[in-house]
Amino acid sequence: MDWKTASSYYEARLTEALNVQRYAINLANLPQAEVPSQLKEILLQEAEPARRQLERLRKREFRIAVVGLEKAGKSTFINAWLECDLLPAKGGRCTFTTTQIYSVQNDTEQKLEVQAKTEEQFINLLNELQKVNAQEDINTIRNNEITLQQVRREGNRIFPFTRLEDIKESLKKYVADEKYAHAVLEARLYTNKLAQAEGIVFYDVPGLDSGLAKHVDEAKAMLSDCDAVILVQRFTSLREKELEIIKFTELGDKNITVADKLFVFLSRIDSLGSAEALKTHIEEASQDWFKRARLPQERIVYGSAGAYLLLNGLAGEQTKFEIGDAGNIQAQLQRLTGINDEEALNKQATGIPIIKEKIFNYINKERVLILKKRCEASIKTILNTSEEIYNLVRKRYSENPEEAKRFEEDRKRILFSEWWNNKWEQKKAELQKFYDSSVTNNSLDNLTANSATSLAKFKDRYLEIVASEIQKLREEAFRKKDIIFAANSYPQFDRMKANFAWREDLYGDISKLLSSIARQLALELKDEALTLVEYMTNLLWGSKQVKERLIAQSEEYFLSKLENSLSVLFLRFARPVAEVLIRAPLNSDARDKIAKSLGVDIEIVDNYYTGEELAFQVLKRYAKYGHQLLCNRTIRQQVLGVTGVGTTIVNVASEIQLPQDDVIFEVETDINAFEEYLRAAIFEAAGFEQYCIQELKGLIDTFREKQGTWMGIALNEWLQGNPLLLAEIPPELRSQESHLEVSERLRQLSTALKKTRIQEVQLNSVLVEV
């Protein structure tokens, strides 16, 4: 099979293989397909070199990279190959940019294309030079700003020519002249002097040891995208940067070895001192290359490109200056090689005709085999891996979308039921942990010192409400006091009458106070209940149906129910205290009768008092003695057995001068006492904590009892694509469409594989006929 046939054949096969690879990657990218990541990685890695090879085949290009360190003689080597001292070669750096040389057939096709850098590319170059501290290059650019700007402004240029000598100055200007070359991206030379075969391209890249990352990147990209490599090597053993050439070549083409496509030209042998030195030089280089890359000795050619130009009358003035006198060079080569025949000396000693013959032989004979080896390995890996992915997914999914849909729906519902049963246990456990930690503080996990349970917050809020409402009561009472006192001061102030009148009005306000406290407590409990409902709603992925199922009626109805229940409890124990302390004055018959009529109701309160003041430990006793039990030292000593005045509740006035003051002090003290009982006894006596637990626990119980309801809701949320639920369920239970997508992509991959196999048979049939 010749190269033209092979190029067409493998262009078609690589195209089909990459098409299969695309469908396989599309399938593997679906998480629900569950394709192992290593299979996907194999396809991605194999596709890159295959695409590069396909691109070269489509362009009908056979790319040969000419690489080496700076001053190894790459440009001189190419000049000798072209038999024209064209590319600049001198003591300093002489190649600033990549030069590409294309083989064409006709003289009329010969031209030089110069591609200028864009402003962005030029700025990136400056940034890179500053980064590596390439001060010499930076200074050169600064000194030549005008000419470099002119090149960028002129843009891309084309120079047609007939003889290579005609574009020598232009090429030198844009490739090697530092006044212009820094503004050039690349130069492309189209010539019929490169090779007889069409499509051959030489890439001449600046040396890897230039110090610029740009040159290393260019070399790496070129070696990853070439068909053969010619390394121009000056020294016996490989330098560090030359070892990178091996690495880059291996990375770019894993299906063939470095030895399959590498040629080495040991350059500038005319600089060696003796025949023995040359022999040693060749042996050491051969051994080093065999050790490094298993490169056979026939792939290594020694010689001198400069000597070839000089001895064949092709050298320009710069080359003559660099190499020396032709007679001396000829004599030196004769001493080194022992060849006296001039024609043989020019061929064997300079090495240029030999390596050209080897390269042409590679192009005409070996490159088809290498192409086959490279492409067959890549195609095989892509197709086999794609088939493995297909067979793996096909075990769980059908290629028929309708069949896949029915199968998936049945399978998913079963899987969802199994998943829900396990998830339900987890949800109940999470709810219980939340309840224990946030409501009752019975969690196994210790709360922080700043944490507060719902019960604790409920009690704290109760105390805040009591303090606020009592303060309002007190302000309202004292606002009315003067009116009441004035109404009961004719012809003079009637202490008892005013006391009764004030207390009667005050008792009416206390009834409102108790209702207000019950209302506010109900609001607090409703908020706690709704917090719990919200948590249960979040457990079921924010479904609106959760609240509807837990609280059948409206929130207002729920609040009303709580308020009624709390009012009953609250009034059951708070009203007797208000009756006995507020309704009638101290030492009045009415107060005594009230105390006797209440009986055990006020005694129950005593059991729940948690305050520190002894005067309040027995409500009936306080009702009898009133403020005297707090302020009168003698009575405190006789009744309570304690000395001193109780100062924790009231600040006793030092002296009561008027009858009005006595009434004010008595009423104010009773209001304070009423507040103390509300704070330190009524909350516990009314069982608010248990009632709170009862209501919140009732919501928990209702939630736990409705497992079937929640399963239906979970199923609905799943089918409706609730993202919160989808985040929890296994990948295979996610969207319905995703599985149909697996089937569709599986079908596409199957079609592509079948088509590729048919195409392969057809191409092979055509190949046999050819």
Solvent accessible surface area in square Angstrom, and as a share of the most:
residue,aa,sasa,rsa
1,M,96,0.43
2,D,88,0.46
3,W,37,0.13
4,K,157,0.67
5,T,30,0.18
6,A,0,0.00
7,S,0,0.00
8,S,54,0.35
9,Y,17,0.06
10,Y,2,0.01
11,E,41,0.18
12,A,28,0.22
13,R,19,0.07
14,L,1,0.01
15,T,50,0.29
16,E,24,0.11
17,A,0,0.00
18,L,19,0.09
19,N,38,0.19
20,V,0,0.00
21,Q,2,0.01
22,R,120,0.44
23,Y,49,0.18
24,A,0,0.00
25,I,21,0.11
26,N,47,0.24
27,L,0,0.00
28,A,11,0.08
29,N,69,0.36
30,L,15,0.08
31,P,95,0.60
32,Q,15,0.07
33,A,0,0.00
34,E,90,0.40
35,V,19,0.11
36,P,47,0.30
37,S,86,0.56
38,Q,114,0.51
39,L,15,0.08
40,K,60,0.26
41,E,83,0.37
42,I,68,0.34
43,L,0,0.00
44,L,80,0.40
45,Q,102,0.45
46,E,24,0.11
47,A,0,0.00
48,E,87,0.39
49,P,30,0.19
50,A,2,0.02
51,R,116,0.42
52,R,48,0.18
53,Q,3,0.01
54,L,9,0.04
55,E,74,0.33
56,R,7,0.03
57,L,2,0.01
58,R,121,0.44
59,K,110,0.46
60,R,96,0.35
61,E,23,0.10
62,F,5,0.02
63,R,21,0.08
64,I,0,0.00
65,A,0,0.00
66,V,0,0.00
67,V,2,0.01
68,G,1,0.01
69,L,17,0.08
70,E,47,0.21
71,K,65,0.28
72,A,4,0.03
73,G,18,0.18
74,K,15,0.06
75,S,7,0.04
76,T,21,0.12
77,F,1,0.00
78,I,0,0.00
79,N,0,0.00
80,A,0,0.00
81,W,2,0.01
82,L,4,0.02
83,E,85,0.38
84,C,7,0.04
85,D,12,0.06
86,L,1,0.01
87,L,4,0.02
88,P,15,0.10
89,A,20,0.15
90,K,81,0.34
91,G,51,0.49
92,G,44,0.42
93,R,60,0.22
94,C,13,0.08
95,T,13,0.08
96,F,23,0.10
97,T,1,0.00
98,T,11,0.06
99,T,0,0.00
100,Q,13,0.06
101,I,0,0.00
102,Y,24,0.09
103,S,6,0.04
104,V,17,0.10
105,Q,92,0.41
106,N,84,0.43
107,D,76,0.39
108,T,130,0.76
109,E,76,0.34
110,Q,5,0.02
111,K,61,0.26
112,L,0,0.00
113,E,40,0.18
114,V,2,0.01
115,Q,67,0.30
116,A,10,0.08
117,K,11,0.05
118,T,77,0.45
119,E,97,0.43
120,E,125,0.56
121,Q,66,0.29
122,F,15,0.06
123,I,92,0.47
124,N,83,0.42
125,L,10,0.05
126,L,46,0.23
127,N,80,0.41
128,E,33,0.15
129,L,0,0.00
130,Q,101,0.45
131,K,176,0.75
132,V,65,0.37
133,N,115,0.59
134,A,21,0.16
135,Q,84,0.37
136,E,144,0.65
137,D,17,0.09
138,I,8,0.04
139,N,63,0.32
140,T,19,0.11
141,I,5,0.03
142,R,135,0.49
143,N,124,0.64
144,N,22,0.11
145,E,105,0.47
146,I,144,0.73
147,T,30,0.17
148,L,0,0.00
149,Q,94,0.42
150,Q,69,0.31
151,V,6,0.03
152,R,42,0.15
153,R,168,0.61
154,E,76,0.34
155,G,23,0.23
156,N,106,0.54
157,R,91,0.33
158,I,105,0.53
159,F,39,0.16
160,P,108,0.68
161,F,15,0.06
162,T,90,0.53
163,R,136,0.50
164,L,7,0.04
165,E,86,0.39
166,D,77,0.40
167,I,5,0.02
168,K,62,0.26
169,E,124,0.55
170,S,27,0.17
171,L,0,0.00
172,K,98,0.41
173,K,64,0.27
174,Y,4,0.02
175,V,2,0.01
176,A,4,0.03
177,D,44,0.23
178,E,78,0.35
179,K,101,0.43
180,Y,43,0.16
181,A,1,0.01
182,H,9,0.04
183,A,0,0.00
184,V,0,0.00
185,L,44,0.22
186,E,25,0.11
187,A,0,0.00
188,R,83,0.30
189,L,0,0.00
190,Y,36,0.14
191,T,0,0.00
192,N,43,0.22
193,K,118,0.50
194,L,1,0.01
195,A,9,0.07
196,Q,170,0.75
197,A,25,0.20
198,E,122,0.55
199,G,13,0.13
200,I,1,0.00
201,V,0,0.00
202,F,1,0.00
203,Y,27,0.10
204,D,1,0.01
205,V,4,0.02
206,P,2,0.01
207,G,2,0.02
208,L,2,0.01
209,D,59,0.31
210,S,16,0.10
211,G,53,0.51
212,L,6,0.03
213,A,50,0.38
214,K,35,0.15
215,H,2,0.01
216,V,33,0.19
217,D,90,0.46
218,E,40,0.18
219,A,0,0.00
220,K,89,0.38
221,A,64,0.50
222,M,12,0.05
223,L,0,0.00
224,S,20,0.13
225,D,30,0.16
226,C,2,0.01
227,D,2,0.01
228,A,0,0.00
229,V,0,0.00
230,I,0,0.00
231,L,0,0.00
232,V,0,0.00
233,Q,0,0.00
234,R,83,0.30
235,F,84,0.35
236,T,31,0.18
237,S,54,0.35
238,L,12,0.06
239,R,93,0.34
240,E,134,0.60
241,K,65,0.27
242,E,1,0.01
243,L,58,0.29
244,E,36,0.16
245,I,3,0.01
246,I,15,0.08
247,K,101,0.43
248,F,10,0.04
249,T,4,0.02
250,E,87,0.39
251,L,92,0.46
252,G,3,0.03
253,D,8,0.04
254,K,146,0.62
255,N,32,0.16
256,I,9,0.05
257,T,78,0.46
258,V,7,0.04
259,A,16,0.12
260,D,25,0.13
261,K,2,0.01
262,L,3,0.01
263,F,3,0.01
264,V,0,0.00
265,F,0,0.00
266,L,0,0.00
267,S,4,0.03
268,R,93,0.34
269,I,1,0.00
270,D,24,0.12
271,S,79,0.51
272,L,39,0.20
273,G,71,0.69
274,S,44,0.29
275,A,42,0.33
276,E,124,0.55
277,A,38,0.30
278,L,8,0.04
279,K,128,0.54
280,T,62,0.36
281,H,15,0.07
282,I,27,0.13
283,E,78,0.35
284,E,82,0.37
285,A,0,0.00
286,S,14,0.09
287,Q,123,0.55
288,D,21,0.11
289,W,1,0.00
290,F,94,0.39
291,K,159,0.67
292,R,108,0.39
293,A,11,0.09
294,R,159,0.58
295,L,1,0.01
296,P,45,0.29
297,Q,113,0.50
298,E,109,0.49
299,R,23,0.08
300,I,17,0.09
301,V,6,0.03
302,Y,70,0.27
303,G,0,0.00
304,S,2,0.02
305,A,5,0.04
306,G,6,0.05
307,A,0,0.00
308,Y,20,0.08
309,L,0,0.00
310,L,16,0.08
311,L,33,0.16
312,N,59,0.30
313,G,69,0.67
314,L,55,0.27
315,A,14,0.11
316,G,17,0.17
317,E,138,0.62
318,Q,82,0.36
319,T,7,0.04
320,K,90,0.38
321,F,165,0.69
322,E,77,0.34
323,I,42,0.21
324,G,31,0.30
325,D,85,0.44
326,A,40,0.31
327,G,42,0.40
328,N,99,0.51
329,I,15,0.08
330,Q,47,0.21
331,A,37,0.28
332,Q,27,0.12
333,L,0,0.00
334,Q,54,0.24
335,R,154,0.56
336,L,7,0.03
337,T,33,0.19
338,G,58,0.56
339,I,33,0.17
340,N,119,0.61
341,D,87,0.45
342,E,105,0.47
343,E,140,0.63
344,A,25,0.20
345,L,0,0.00
346,N,25,0.13
347,K,87,0.37
348,Q,87,0.39
349,A,0,0.00
350,T,0,0.00
351,G,0,0.00
352,I,0,0.00
353,P,36,0.22
354,I,46,0.24
355,I,0,0.00
356,K,34,0.15
357,E,105,0.47
358,K,57,0.24
359,I,1,0.00
360,F,57,0.24
361,N,57,0.29
362,Y,1,0.00
363,I,2,0.01
364,N,106,0.54
365,K,138,0.59
366,E,57,0.26
367,R,12,0.04
368,V,14,0.08
369,L,117,0.58
370,I,18,0.09
371,L,1,0.01
372,K,99,0.42
373,K,93,0.39
374,R,15,0.05
375,C,1,0.01
376,E,54,0.24
377,A,34,0.27
378,S,3,0.02
379,I,3,0.01
380,K,133,0.56
381,T,43,0.25
382,I,0,0.00
383,L,3,0.01
384,N,70,0.36
385,T,9,0.05
386,S,0,0.00
387,E,53,0.24
388,E,90,0.40
389,I,0,0.00
390,Y,38,0.14
391,N,79,0.41
392,L,60,0.30
393,V,0,0.00
394,R,104,0.38
395,K,166,0.70
396,R,80,0.29
397,Y,3,0.01
398,S,12,0.08
399,E,37,0.17
400,N,76,0.39
401,P,55,0.34
402,E,108,0.48
403,E,85,0.38
404,A,1,0.01
405,K,89,0.38
406,R,144,0.53
407,F,102,0.42
408,E,5,0.02
409,E,63,0.28
410,D,92,0.48
411,R,58,0.21
412,K,0,0.00
413,R,110,0.40
414,I,107,0.54
415,L,48,0.24
416,F,1,0.01
417,S,39,0.25
418,E,93,0.42
419,W,32,0.11
420,W,0,0.00
421,N,79,0.40
422,N,110,0.57
423,K,22,0.09
424,W,4,0.01
425,E,100,0.45
426,Q,84,0.37
427,K,6,0.03
428,K,39,0.16
429,A,49,0.38
430,E,54,0.24
431,L,0,0.00
432,Q,68,0.30
433,K,132,0.56
434,F,49,0.20
435,Y,14,0.05
436,D,29,0.15
437,S,26,0.17
438,S,29,0.19
439,V,3,0.02
440,T,28,0.16
441,N,88,0.45
442,N,104,0.53
443,S,26,0.16
444,L,178,0.89
445,D,104,0.54
446,N,148,0.76
447,L,66,0.33
448,T,97,0.57
449,A,109,0.85
450,N,148,0.76
451,S,49,0.31
452,A,54,0.42
453,T,12,0.07
454,S,8,0.05
455,L,22,0.11
456,A,45,0.35
457,K,97,0.41
458,F,4,0.01
459,K,52,0.22
460,D,76,0.39
461,R,83,0.30
462,Y,0,0.00
463,L,45,0.22
464,E,97,0.44
465,I,2,0.01
466,V,0,0.00
467,A,42,0.33
468,S,53,0.34
469,E,14,0.06
470,I,0,0.00
471,Q,86,0.38
472,K,116,0.49
473,L,8,0.04
474,R,46,0.17
475,E,104,0.46
476,E,54,0.24
477,A,2,0.02
478,F,59,0.25
479,R,149,0.54
480,K,42,0.18
481,K,29,0.12
482,D,90,0.46
483,I,121,0.61
484,I,23,0.12
485,F,16,0.07
486,A,73,0.57
487,A,78,0.60
488,N,14,0.07
489,S,39,0.25
490,Y,200,0.76
491,P,120,0.75
492,Q,139,0.62
493,F,34,0.14
494,D,63,0.33
495,R,83,0.30
496,M,75,0.34
497,K,119,0.50
498,A,0,0.00
499,N,0,0.00
500,F,74,0.31
501,A,32,0.25
502,W,1,0.00
503,R,0,0.00
504,E,131,0.59
505,D,52,0.27
506,L,1,0.01
507,Y,20,0.08
508,G,34,0.33
509,D,21,0.11
510,I,1,0.01
511,S,33,0.21
512,K,144,0.61
513,L,8,0.04
514,L,2,0.01
515,S,62,0.40
516,S,35,0.23
517,I,0,0.00
518,A,1,0.00
519,R,90,0.33
520,Q,44,0.20
521,L,0,0.00
522,A,0,0.00
523,L,65,0.32
524,E,42,0.19
525,L,0,0.00
526,K,28,0.12
527,D,71,0.37
528,E,29,0.13
529,A,1,0.01
530,L,35,0.18
531,T,66,0.39
532,L,4,0.02
533,V,3,0.02
534,E,105,0.47
535,Y,54,0.21
536,M,0,0.00
537,T,23,0.13
538,N,89,0.46
539,L,11,0.05
540,L,0,0.00
541,W,4,0.02
542,G,36,0.34
543,S,3,0.02
544,K,172,0.73
545,Q,56,0.25
546,V,0,0.00
547,K,73,0.31
548,E,116,0.52
549,R,124,0.45
550,L,18,0.09
551,I,12,0.06
552,A,87,0.67
553,Q,100,0.44
554,S,68,0.44
555,E,62,0.28
556,E,109,0.49
557,Y,115,0.44
558,F,17,0.07
559,L,4,0.02
560,S,47,0.30
561,K,86,0.36
562,L,0,0.00
563,E,39,0.17
564,N,92,0.47
565,S,36,0.23
566,L,0,0.00
567,S,24,0.16
568,V,104,0.60
569,L,49,0.25
570,F,0,0.00
571,L,50,0.25
572,R,105,0.38
573,F,25,0.10
574,A,0,0.00
575,R,79,0.29
576,P,11,0.07
577,V,0,0.00
578,A,0,0.00
579,E,33,0.15
580,V,0,0.00
581,L,0,0.00
582,I,0,0.00
583,R,109,0.40
584,A,1,0.01
585,P,1,0.00
586,L,10,0.05
587,N,109,0.56
588,S,8,0.05
589,D,108,0.56
590,A,36,0.28
591,R,4,0.01
592,D,68,0.35
593,K,142,0.60
594,I,30,0.15
595,A,12,0.09
596,K,164,0.69
597,S,91,0.59
598,L,33,0.17
599,G,24,0.23
600,V,100,0.57
601,D,41,0.21
602,I,0,0.00
603,E,81,0.36
604,I,47,0.24
605,V,0,0.00
606,D,34,0.18
607,N,121,0.62
608,Y,86,0.33
609,Y,25,0.09
610,T,97,0.56
611,G,21,0.20
612,E,166,0.75
613,E,17,0.08
614,L,63,0.32
615,A,0,0.00
616,F,0,0.00
617,Q,76,0.34
618,V,53,0.31
619,L,0,0.00
620,K,76,0.32
621,R,64,0.23
622,Y,0,0.00
623,A,3,0.03
624,K,125,0.53
625,Y,53,0.20
626,G,1,0.01
627,H,24,0.11
628,Q,60,0.27
629,L,0,0.00
630,L,0,0.00
631,C,25,0.15
632,N,57,0.29
633,R,154,0.56
634,T,82,0.47
635,I,29,0.15
636,R,16,0.06
637,Q,86,0.38
638,Q,139,0.62
639,V,44,0.25
640,L,27,0.14
641,G,51,0.49
642,V,38,0.22
643,T,114,0.66
644,G,26,0.25
645,V,37,0.21
646,G,5,0.05
647,T,91,0.53
648,T,109,0.63
649,I,44,0.22
650,V,11,0.07
651,N,143,0.73
652,V,60,0.35
653,A,55,0.43
654,S,122,0.79
655,E,118,0.53
656,I,72,0.36
657,Q,138,0.61
658,L,102,0.51
659,P,69,0.43
660,Q,54,0.24
661,D,51,0.27
662,D,32,0.17
663,V,0,0.00
664,I,37,0.19
665,F,26,0.11
666,E,3,0.01
667,V,0,0.00
668,E,60,0.27
669,T,1,0.01
670,D,2,0.01
671,I,0,0.00
672,N,20,0.10
673,A,0,0.00
674,F,0,0.00
675,E,31,0.14
676,E,24,0.11
677,Y,0,0.00
678,L,0,0.00
679,R,94,0.34
680,A,13,0.10
681,A,0,0.00
682,I,0,0.00
683,F,5,0.02
684,E,62,0.28
685,A,8,0.07
686,A,4,0.03
687,G,24,0.23
688,F,0,0.00
689,E,80,0.36
690,Q,115,0.51
691,Y,19,0.07
692,C,0,0.00
693,I,35,0.18
694,Q,112,0.50
695,E,30,0.13
696,L,1,0.00
697,K,97,0.41
698,G,30,0.29
699,L,15,0.08
700,I,6,0.03
701,D,53,0.27
702,T,40,0.23
703,F,0,0.00
704,R,97,0.35
705,E,138,0.62
706,K,58,0.25
707,Q,71,0.32
708,G,60,0.57
709,T,42,0.24
710,W,0,0.00
711,M,62,0.28
712,G,33,0.32
713,I,4,0.02
714,A,0,0.00
715,L,49,0.24
716,N,59,0.30
717,E,18,0.08
718,W,9,0.03
719,L,79,0.39
720,Q,136,0.60
721,G,33,0.32
722,N,22,0.11
723,P,99,0.63
724,L,108,0.54
725,L,0,0.00
726,L,33,0.17
727,A,79,0.61
728,E,72,0.32
729,I,2,0.01
730,P,41,0.26
731,P,56,0.35
732,E,38,0.17
733,L,1,0.01
734,R,89,0.33
735,S,46,0.29
736,Q,53,0.23
737,E,119,0.54
738,S,14,0.09
739,H,1,0.00
740,L,52,0.26
741,E,66,0.30
742,V,0,0.00
743,S,0,0.00
744,E,54,0.24
745,R,58,0.21
746,L,0,0.00
747,R,95,0.35
748,Q,56,0.25
749,L,0,0.00
750,S,5,0.03
751,T,74,0.43
752,A,4,0.03
753,L,13,0.06
754,K,129,0.55
755,K,109,0.46
756,T,8,0.04
757,R,85,0.31
758,I,103,0.52
759,Q,51,0.23
760,E,38,0.17
761,V,99,0.57
762,Q,101,0.45
763,L,31,0.16
764,N,57,0.29
765,S,54,0.35
766,V,84,0.48
767,L,48,0.24
768,V,127,0.73
769,E,144,0.65
770,V,123,0.71
